[in-house]
Amino acid sequence: MRKIKYFINLCVLFMFISFSLSAVTAQTTTSTIEGIVTDANGAVIAGATVKASGTTLAAERSATTNGEGFYRLAALPAGTYTLTISQTGFAASTSNIELTLNRVATFDIQLQVGSGVGGEVTVTDELPLLEPNASSTGLTVTPQQIRDLPVNGREYLDLLQLVPGVAINRQATDADEANPVLGERSGNNNFFIDGQPNKDTVNGGPAAQFNQETIAEFQVLTTGYKAEFGQASGAIVNVITKSGGNGFHGVGSFFHRNEAFDAVNSLDETLTDAPYLRRFDYSLAGGGPIIKDRIFFFGSSERITENRVIDFNYPNLGTTPGAIQVDRLLRAQESPFENPARSREIRNFFKLNEQFGRHQLVQEVNYTNGYLRDAGAAGLPSTRNNSSARRLLLAFGDTILLGKQSNPFIVTLRGAYRDEPSATGPAHPEVGAFTRANLFTRQNCPAP
């Protein structure tokens, strides 16, 4: 009886493991290149060697065409690759292609007959824009777009506006209303970072913030996406971060903004100058090898400071002696609270990639810490708040290639830990629930 029970438990465990493995074979962070190799007459070439190498791949990945001339290179990280195809009696063909995130790219190759094995043909080609076998609709924001397009505040998710059906509501005080997609609220969207869930289930939008220098590219799927994503009736925002390679690379940046370059609100005739604004954004990022072809690192850090005066004015109480006296009393009463809104934030990221045999390992940590002082929509002391938030993300991933290298079975294991403490409180509790200066609803804060 005990043996039968043990056998049943073993079978259940085996079925559970099999289900788990089959459930994680989806490629949310990698892509596949496949196609058919033919000669100049259109006849398929069997036994041709197809090799892919690139800065995002630690070692060469190769496959051999089958009897139908078909090849497949699976689990390739997004990036630029050199694809080399060779076969005895034909000139080798070398193509440079850019592979974007989460796609199955069809790349058919035609080899030319060469004299011996010395001939070589080098071309630069682009993958087809359309994926005939994909049911989803959306857009991939490429590394060049992230790098070159101007983004106010260097928030990479502002580039969601490039996707048809996405609206950015900058005036929304609720994050759930900030990024509606095809009429869906932001809380109905799902966010991923390197395959890890990154959705703020309480407020909507992304949970952990990332600086722009960290992001390699991201894909936005609006409809028809696969079940591997799920948990969304709106869009899927699938983001991947940068990784190190065999060469050392780095970048530093500094951005500054102030009111000298801002326009005055044309609807407010009382304003002669743009409200005071000082924003400084410092950023450093870099990556490279720890052990060539095996272990790589990438890290970035960003510091943001901003002082912003709220665009508010005192009401016009008139020019009578009594009105002038009341105006002076109000200004003297409120002057201790005339502070600009001050925000400070730091964003740090560090990532390790390892290539061991058929295992592609990744570990990453993302840490953001920031606070906001004297922030409020109305500007009155009783409506101003102080808030602070700290976000920590620790993530691990392992992509395993099982079976034949030309057509492997892909297993991805992932795990993550998130910590998101935050606090909010009144900036001036001494004024009580209602400000003493309740005769007006707007005030003008001077520059510090």
C-alpha positions as CSV (number, residue, x, y, z in Angstrom):
1,M,0.0,0.0,0.0
2,R,2.8,2.3,0.9
3,K,4.6,1.6,-2.4
4,I,1.4,2.4,-4.3
5,K,1.0,5.7,-2.5
6,Y,4.6,6.6,-3.1
7,F,4.1,5.7,-6.8
8,I,1.0,7.9,-7.1
9,N,2.8,10.9,-5.4
10,L,5.8,10.4,-7.7
11,C,3.5,10.5,-10.7
12,V,1.7,13.6,-9.5
13,L,5.1,15.3,-8.9
14,F,6.3,14.4,-12.3
15,M,3.1,15.7,-13.9
16,F,3.4,19.0,-11.9
17,I,7.1,19.4,-13.0
18,S,6.2,18.7,-16.6
19,F,3.4,21.2,-16.5
20,S,5.6,23.8,-14.9
21,L,8.3,23.3,-17.6
22,S,5.8,23.5,-20.4
23,A,4.3,26.7,-18.9
24,V,7.6,28.6,-18.9
25,T,8.8,28.0,-22.4
26,A,7.5,31.3,-23.6
27,Q,10.0,33.9,-24.9
28,T,8.9,37.1,-23.2
29,T,12.5,38.5,-23.2
30,T,14.2,36.8,-26.1
31,S,13.5,36.2,-29.8
32,T,14.0,33.5,-32.5
33,I,15.5,33.7,-36.0
34,E,14.3,31.0,-38.4
35,G,14.2,30.5,-42.2
36,I,15.1,28.3,-45.2
37,V,18.4,28.2,-47.0
38,T,18.3,27.7,-50.8
39,D,20.6,28.0,-53.8
40,A,20.2,30.3,-56.7
41,N,17.6,28.0,-58.4
42,G,15.5,27.8,-55.3
43,A,16.5,24.3,-54.3
44,V,16.8,23.8,-50.5
45,I,20.3,23.2,-49.1
46,A,20.5,20.6,-46.3
47,G,23.4,20.5,-43.9
48,A,24.3,24.2,-44.1
49,T,25.8,25.7,-41.0
50,V,24.1,28.9,-39.6
51,K,25.9,30.9,-36.9
52,A,24.8,33.9,-35.0
53,S,27.1,36.1,-33.0
54,G,26.6,39.5,-31.5
55,T,27.5,41.8,-28.6
56,T,24.5,40.6,-26.6
57,L,25.4,37.0,-27.0
58,A,28.3,35.6,-24.9
59,A,29.1,32.7,-27.3
60,E,28.3,31.8,-30.9
61,R,25.0,30.1,-31.4
62,S,24.8,27.7,-34.4
63,A,22.3,25.5,-36.1
64,T,22.3,23.1,-39.1
65,T,19.7,23.1,-41.7
66,N,17.6,20.0,-42.0
67,G,16.5,18.0,-45.0
68,E,14.1,20.8,-45.9
69,G,16.7,23.5,-45.6
70,F,15.1,24.8,-42.4
71,Y,17.0,26.3,-39.5
72,R,16.1,27.9,-36.2
73,L,18.1,29.9,-33.6
74,A,16.1,30.3,-30.5
75,A,16.3,32.2,-27.2
76,L,18.4,35.1,-28.7
77,P,18.5,38.3,-26.7
78,A,17.4,41.4,-28.6
79,G,20.3,43.1,-30.3
80,T,22.4,43.3,-33.5
81,Y,23.7,40.0,-34.9
82,T,26.0,38.8,-37.6
83,L,24.5,35.8,-39.3
84,T,26.9,33.6,-41.2
85,I,25.8,30.8,-43.4
86,S,28.3,28.4,-45.0
87,Q,28.2,25.1,-47.0
88,T,30.7,23.3,-49.0
89,G,30.6,24.4,-52.7
90,F,28.9,27.7,-51.9
91,A,30.1,31.2,-51.1
92,A,29.6,31.9,-47.4
93,S,26.9,34.6,-46.8
94,T,27.2,37.1,-43.9
95,S,24.2,39.3,-43.0
96,N,24.0,42.0,-40.3
97,I,20.5,42.1,-38.8
98,E,18.9,43.9,-35.9
99,L,16.6,41.6,-33.8
100,T,13.9,43.2,-31.7
101,L,12.2,41.9,-28.6
102,N,9.8,39.0,-28.4
103,R,9.4,38.0,-32.0
104,V,9.9,35.1,-34.3
105,A,11.8,36.6,-37.3
106,T,11.7,34.8,-40.6
107,F,15.0,35.3,-42.5
108,D,15.4,33.2,-45.7
109,I,18.8,33.0,-47.2
110,Q,20.0,32.3,-50.8
111,L,23.6,31.0,-51.3
112,Q,25.5,31.6,-54.4
113,V,27.7,28.9,-56.0
114,G,31.3,29.7,-55.1
115,S,34.7,28.4,-56.3
116,G,35.8,26.1,-53.4
117,V,35.2,27.6,-50.0
118,G,37.0,31.0,-50.5
119,G,34.0,33.0,-51.7
120,E,32.1,35.2,-49.4
121,V,29.1,37.5,-49.8
122,T,28.5,40.2,-47.1
123,V,25.1,42.1,-47.0
124,T,23.3,44.3,-44.6
125,D,19.7,43.3,-44.4
126,E,16.6,44.1,-42.4
127,L,14.1,41.7,-41.0
128,P,10.5,42.0,-42.3
129,L,8.4,44.5,-40.4
130,L,5.4,42.1,-40.4
131,E,5.2,38.8,-38.6
132,P,2.7,36.7,-40.5
133,N,2.5,34.1,-37.7
134,A,1.8,36.7,-34.9
135,S,-1.8,37.5,-33.8
136,S,-0.9,40.5,-31.6
137,T,-0.8,44.1,-32.6
138,G,1.4,46.8,-31.1
139,L,4.8,48.4,-31.5
140,T,8.4,47.9,-30.4
141,V,10.2,51.1,-29.2
142,T,13.8,50.5,-30.4
143,P,17.1,51.5,-28.7
144,Q,17.6,54.3,-31.3
145,Q,14.3,55.8,-30.5
146,I,14.9,55.7,-26.7
147,R,18.3,57.3,-27.3
148,D,17.5,60.0,-29.8
149,L,13.9,61.1,-29.2
150,P,13.5,64.0,-26.8
151,V,11.6,63.0,-23.6
152,N,10.4,65.6,-21.1
153,G,11.8,64.5,-17.7
154,R,13.6,61.5,-19.2
155,E,10.7,59.2,-18.4
156,Y,11.1,56.4,-21.1
157,L,7.4,55.4,-20.7
158,D,6.4,58.8,-22.3
159,L,7.5,57.1,-25.5
160,L,4.3,55.0,-25.2
161,Q,2.8,57.9,-27.3
162,L,4.4,56.4,-30.3
163,V,2.0,53.4,-30.1
164,P,-1.4,53.9,-31.8
165,G,-4.3,53.9,-29.3
166,V,-2.1,55.1,-26.3
167,A,-2.8,58.4,-24.6
168,I,-0.6,60.1,-22.0
169,N,-2.6,62.2,-19.5
170,R,0.0,64.4,-17.8
171,Q,-2.6,66.2,-15.7
172,A,-3.8,63.0,-14.0
173,T,-3.3,62.9,-10.3
174,D,-4.2,59.2,-10.2
175,A,-1.7,56.9,-11.8
176,D,-4.6,54.6,-12.8
177,E,-5.7,57.3,-15.3
178,A,-2.2,58.4,-16.5
179,N,-1.7,55.9,-19.4
180,P,-5.1,54.8,-20.9
181,V,-4.8,52.3,-23.8
182,L,-7.7,51.8,-26.3
183,G,-10.0,53.2,-23.6
184,E,-8.7,50.9,-20.9
185,R,-7.5,52.4,-17.6
186,S,-3.9,52.2,-16.7
187,G,-4.7,49.7,-13.9
188,N,-5.8,47.3,-16.7
189,N,-2.4,47.3,-18.3
190,N,0.4,44.9,-17.3
191,F,4.0,45.8,-17.0
192,F,7.0,43.5,-17.3
193,I,10.7,44.2,-16.7
194,D,13.1,41.4,-18.0
195,G,10.2,39.0,-17.8
196,Q,9.4,39.9,-14.2
197,P,6.0,41.3,-13.2
198,N,6.3,45.0,-12.6
199,K,2.7,46.2,-12.2
200,D,1.5,48.4,-9.4
201,T,-1.6,46.6,-8.5
202,V,-2.9,49.3,-6.2
203,N,-2.4,52.5,-8.1
204,G,-1.8,51.3,-11.6
205,G,1.2,51.8,-13.8
206,P,4.7,50.4,-13.2
207,A,5.8,49.5,-9.7
208,A,9.6,49.9,-9.9
209,Q,10.9,52.9,-11.7
210,F,14.0,52.7,-14.0
211,N,16.2,55.4,-15.4
212,Q,16.3,55.9,-19.1
213,E,20.0,54.8,-19.5
214,T,19.0,51.3,-18.1
215,I,16.3,50.5,-20.7
216,A,17.4,48.7,-23.9
217,E,14.0,48.6,-25.6
218,F,10.4,47.8,-24.9
219,Q,7.4,46.3,-26.7
220,V,3.8,47.5,-26.3
221,L,1.1,44.9,-27.2
222,T,-2.4,46.3,-27.4
223,T,-4.5,43.4,-28.6
224,G,-4.2,39.7,-29.4
225,Y,-1.2,39.0,-27.2
226,K,-0.4,35.4,-26.1
227,A,-1.5,33.8,-22.9
228,E,2.1,33.9,-21.6
229,F,1.4,37.5,-20.6
230,G,-2.1,37.6,-19.2
231,Q,-3.4,39.5,-16.2
232,A,-4.5,42.4,-18.4
233,S,-7.4,43.6,-20.4
234,G,-5.5,46.6,-21.6
235,A,-1.9,46.7,-23.0
236,I,1.2,44.7,-22.2
237,V,4.3,46.8,-21.7
238,N,7.2,44.4,-22.0
239,V,10.5,46.1,-21.1
240,I,14.1,44.7,-21.2
241,T,17.2,46.3,-19.7
242,K,20.7,46.7,-21.1
243,S,23.4,44.1,-20.5
244,G,27.2,44.2,-20.6
245,G,29.3,42.6,-23.4
246,N,32.9,41.7,-24.2
247,G,33.8,45.4,-24.6
248,F,33.6,48.1,-22.0
249,H,31.1,50.8,-22.8
250,G,29.8,53.7,-20.8
251,V,27.8,57.0,-21.0
252,G,27.3,60.1,-18.8
253,S,24.7,62.7,-19.2
254,F,23.6,66.0,-17.6
255,F,20.2,67.7,-18.2
256,H,19.0,71.0,-16.8
257,R,15.7,72.8,-17.1
258,N,14.6,76.2,-15.8
259,E,11.9,78.8,-16.4
260,A,14.1,80.9,-18.7
261,F,13.2,78.5,-21.5
262,D,9.5,78.2,-20.5
263,A,6.6,80.1,-22.0
264,V,4.2,82.2,-19.9
265,N,0.7,80.9,-19.5
266,S,-1.2,83.0,-22.1
267,L,-4.5,82.4,-20.4
268,D,-3.4,84.2,-17.2
269,E,-3.0,87.9,-17.8
270,T,-1.5,88.5,-14.4
271,L,1.6,86.6,-15.1
272,T,4.6,88.4,-16.6
273,D,7.2,85.6,-16.2
274,A,7.1,81.9,-16.2
275,P,6.9,80.3,-12.7
276,Y,10.3,79.4,-11.1
277,L,11.6,76.0,-12.0
278,R,15.0,74.4,-11.4
279,R,15.6,70.8,-12.4
280,F,18.9,68.9,-12.5
281,D,19.4,65.4,-13.8
282,Y,22.7,63.6,-13.6
283,S,23.2,60.1,-15.0
284,L,26.0,57.6,-15.3
285,A,25.9,54.1,-16.9
286,G,28.4,51.5,-18.0
287,G,29.0,47.8,-18.6
288,G,31.6,45.3,-19.7
289,P,33.1,41.8,-19.1
290,I,34.1,40.4,-15.7
291,I,35.2,37.1,-17.4
292,K,35.3,37.4,-21.2
293,D,32.6,35.3,-23.0
294,R,31.2,34.2,-19.6
295,I,30.3,36.9,-17.0
296,F,29.2,40.5,-17.8
297,F,28.0,43.4,-15.7
298,F,26.0,46.6,-16.3
299,G,25.1,49.4,-13.9
300,S,23.6,52.8,-13.9
301,S,22.8,55.6,-11.5
302,E,20.7,58.7,-11.8
303,R,20.1,61.7,-9.4
304,I,17.2,64.1,-10.0
305,T,16.6,67.3,-8.0
306,E,13.8,69.8,-8.7
307,N,12.4,73.0,-7.2
308,R,9.1,74.1,-8.6
309,V,7.0,77.1,-7.7
310,I,3.2,76.5,-8.0
311,D,1.6,78.9,-10.4
312,F,-0.9,80.6,-8.0
313,N,-1.8,84.3,-7.4
314,Y,-3.5,86.2,-4.6
315,P,-7.0,87.5,-5.4
316,N,-7.6,91.1,-6.2
317,L,-9.2,92.5,-3.1
318,G,-9.5,96.1,-4.4
319,T,-7.7,99.4,-3.9
320,T,-9.5,100.7,-0.9
321,P,-7.5,101.3,2.3
322,G,-9.3,98.5,4.0
323,A,-8.7,96.0,1.1
324,I,-5.0,97.0,1.0
325,Q,-4.7,96.3,4.8
326,V,-6.4,92.9,4.5
327,D,-4.1,92.0,1.6
328,R,-1.1,92.9,3.7
329,L,-2.3,90.8,6.6
330,L,-3.0,87.8,4.4
331,R,0.5,88.0,2.8
332,A,2.2,88.3,6.2
333,Q,0.1,85.4,7.6
334,E,1.0,83.1,4.7
335,S,4.6,84.1,4.1
336,P,6.0,81.4,6.5
337,F,4.4,78.7,4.2
338,E,5.5,80.1,0.9
339,N,7.8,77.3,-0.1
340,P,8.4,75.8,-3.5
341,A,7.6,72.1,-4.1
342,R,10.9,70.2,-3.7
343,S,11.5,66.7,-5.1
344,R,14.6,64.6,-4.8
345,E,15.1,61.1,-6.3
346,I,17.9,58.6,-6.9
347,R,17.6,55.6,-9.2
348,N,20.3,52.8,-9.1
349,F,20.5,49.6,-11.1
350,F,23.0,46.8,-11.3
351,K,22.8,43.6,-13.4
352,L,25.0,40.5,-13.9
353,N,24.7,38.1,-16.9
354,E,26.4,34.7,-17.0
355,Q,26.7,32.2,-19.8
356,F,27.4,28.7,-18.6
357,G,26.9,26.0,-21.1
358,R,23.3,26.0,-22.0
359,H,22.3,28.2,-19.1
360,Q,21.9,32.0,-19.5
361,L,21.7,33.4,-16.0
362,V,20.8,36.9,-14.9
363,Q,20.6,38.7,-11.5
364,E,19.6,42.3,-11.1
365,V,18.9,44.8,-8.4
366,N,17.0,48.0,-8.9
367,Y,16.7,50.6,-6.1
368,T,14.9,54.0,-6.1
369,N,14.4,56.4,-3.3
370,G,12.8,59.7,-3.4
371,Y,10.8,62.3,-1.5
372,L,8.5,65.2,-2.3
373,R,8.0,68.3,0.0
374,D,5.3,70.9,0.0
375,A,3.4,69.4,-2.9
376,G,-0.3,70.3,-3.5
377,A,-2.6,71.1,-6.3
378,A,-4.3,74.1,-4.6
379,G,-1.2,75.6,-3.1
380,L,-2.7,76.4,0.3
381,P,-0.8,75.3,3.4
382,S,-3.6,72.9,4.5
383,T,-3.6,71.1,1.1
384,R,0.2,70.6,0.9
385,N,1.7,67.2,1.6
386,N,5.1,65.6,2.2
387,S,5.6,62.1,0.7
388,S,8.4,59.6,0.4
389,A,8.7,56.3,-1.3
390,R,11.4,53.6,-1.6
391,R,11.3,50.7,-4.1
392,L,13.5,47.7,-4.2
393,L,13.5,44.9,-6.8
394,L,15.7,41.9,-6.6
395,A,15.3,39.5,-9.6
396,F,16.8,36.3,-10.8
397,G,16.4,34.4,-14.1
398,D,17.7,31.3,-15.9
399,T,17.0,30.4,-19.5
400,I,17.9,26.8,-20.3
401,L,18.2,25.3,-23.7
402,L,17.4,21.6,-23.7
403,G,17.5,19.0,-26.5
404,K,19.0,19.7,-29.9
405,Q,20.7,23.0,-30.3
406,S,19.1,23.5,-33.7
407,N,15.6,23.1,-32.2
408,P,15.9,23.4,-28.4
409,F,13.2,23.2,-25.8
410,I,13.4,26.5,-23.9
411,V,12.8,26.5,-20.1
412,T,12.8,29.8,-18.2
413,L,12.9,30.0,-14.4
414,R,12.4,33.4,-12.8
415,G,12.0,34.7,-9.3
416,A,11.8,38.2,-7.8
417,Y,11.4,40.1,-4.5
418,R,9.8,43.6,-4.2
419,D,9.8,46.0,-1.3
420,E,7.8,49.2,-1.6
421,P,7.4,51.2,1.6
422,S,5.9,54.7,1.3
423,A,4.6,57.5,3.6
424,T,2.4,60.6,3.1
425,G,1.5,63.3,5.6
426,P,0.6,67.0,5.8
427,A,3.4,69.4,5.1
428,H,2.0,72.0,7.5
429,P,-0.1,70.3,10.2
430,E,0.0,73.4,12.3
431,V,-2.6,75.2,10.1
432,G,-5.2,72.5,10.8
433,A,-7.7,71.0,8.4
434,F,-8.4,74.4,6.7
435,T,-6.0,77.2,6.0
436,R,-6.4,80.4,7.9
437,A,-6.3,82.3,4.7
438,N,-9.5,80.9,3.4
439,L,-10.5,84.1,1.4
440,F,-8.4,83.0,-1.5
441,T,-7.6,79.7,-3.3
442,R,-4.3,80.5,-5.0
443,Q,-1.0,81.9,-3.8
444,N,2.3,82.9,-5.5
445,C,5.4,81.4,-4.0
446,P,8.6,83.4,-4.5
447,A,11.8,81.8,-5.8
448,P,13.9,80.4,-3.0
